[in-house]
């Protein structure tokens, strides 16, 4: 199945909130930037953040832990 990334753009005052969702992994990320930021730049930033979140969720946790904290 080909991956599709769904973008949602919301203007909140003088900011633009961009939410990106991956159709294959169902990971969702949000980016907030000034409303004057070019749409292409926001999409690119959201995709990079989405990829980082996918790597984080796919990485094995030490000792089988599920939290994002540090195991001491």
C-alpha positions in Angstrom: 0.0 0.0 0.0 1.3 3.4 -0.9 1.6 5.9 1.9 -0.5 9.0 1.8 0.2 12.0 4.1 -2.9 14.0 5.0 -2.4 17.7 5.9 -4.8 19.9 7.8 -4.1 23.7 7.9 -5.8 25.8 10.6 -5.3 29.6 11.0 -5.3 30.6 14.6 -4.9 34.4 15.0 -1.6 35.2 13.3 -0.4 31.6 13.4 -0.9 28.6 11.2 -1.3 25.2 12.7 -0.4 22.2 10.4 -1.3 18.7 11.4 0.1 15.8 9.3 -1.1 12.2 9.5 0.5 9.2 7.8 -2.0 6.8 6.4 0.3 3.8 6.7 1.6 4.3 10.3 -1.3 6.4 11.7 1.3 8.7 13.4 0.1 12.3 13.8 2.3 15.4 14.3 1.5 19.1 14.6 3.6 22.2 13.7 2.7 25.8 14.5 4.4 28.7 12.6 3.6 32.3 11.6 0.8 32.5 9.1 3.1 34.1 6.6 5.3 31.0 6.4 5.1 29.5 2.9 2.8 26.4 2.7 5.6 24.3 1.0 8.0 25.0 3.9 5.3 24.0 6.5 4.6 20.8 4.6 8.3 19.9 4.4 8.8 20.6 8.1 5.7 18.5 9.1 7.0 15.6 6.9 10.4 15.7 8.7 8.7 15.8 12.1 6.4 12.9 11.0 9.4 10.8 9.9 11.2 11.5 13.2 8.1 10.5 15.2 7.8 7.3 13.1 11.4 6.4 13.9 10.8 7.1 17.6 7.8 4.8 17.7 9.5 2.0 15.7 12.7 2.0 17.8 12.9 -0.8 20.4 12.8 0.4 24.0 15.6 -0.8 26.5 14.4 -3.6 28.8 11.1 -3.7 27.0 9.9 -0.4 28.5 7.1 1.5 26.9 7.6 5.0 28.4 9.6 7.7 26.8 11.5 8.4 30.0 15.0 7.3 31.0 15.2 3.9 32.7 17.7 4.1 35.6 
